[in-house]
Amino acid sequence: MASRKRVYDAEFRDGAVRIVTETGKPIPEVAEDLGIDPGTLHSWVSRARRNGSPSSDRPMAEPSGGRAAGE
């Protein structure tokens, strides 16, 4: 039996990550409440902490402060 991969939009992912980060609830509890796999939510939270967004695989650009030190 083939399983279908569910696709979650960016708004849902952002909201799920926000629940974890703002409430401090454990990932498994939030995942159960939302009906998603805890591993999926864990990856979104990790990606958000690393890249600034659960929807992006690329790190956010560092704010440009002008010249680099020593220039």
N, C-alpha and C positions, 0 to 999 in steps of 0.2 A: 504494500500500500504506500503510495507516494504521499509525502507531506507537502503542503503548500507553504512557502515562505511568506510570512506576513510582512507587509511594508507599513511602516509608521511614518507619518509626516513630521516635518521638523518641529511644528508647533507641539505635537504630542510628546516628542522626545525632550524638547526644552522644558515642558511642563513637568514631566516625570523627574527629570534631573533636578529641577527647582524644588520639588517636594522633598527629595532626599537632602539636598544641601541646606534648604531653609528651615526644615522642621527637625532635622537630625534623626528622622525615623530610619530604621535599618532597611537596607536595600531589599531583602527578602519580603519584608512586610509591605513595602510600597509596591513591589512587583506583584504580589498576590492581590492587593487592592485594585490594581490596574489591569490584572489579568494577563500579565506578560511574564516571560521567563526571567528569573533573577539574574542569570548570566548576561542576558541582553541589557538589562538596566545597569548592571555593573559596568559593562563596557561603555555605555553612554556616559555614566558618571565619570569614569576614568578618562575618557576622551575629552569631556568638558573641562576637567581639572587640568589636563595637559594642554589642550588647544583653545580653551575658552568657549567651546561650543560642542554639544554632542552631535551636531550635524556635520562637522568639518573634520577631515582627516589631516588638515594642515594647521600647524601652529599659527596663532595670531601674530601678526607683525609687531615687533617691539615699537613703542612710540619713539619717534625720532626726536632726539634731544639736541639736534644740531650736529656739531662736529664731534668726532671721536676724541677721547682723551689723548693728549700729546700732539695734537695737530697745531 
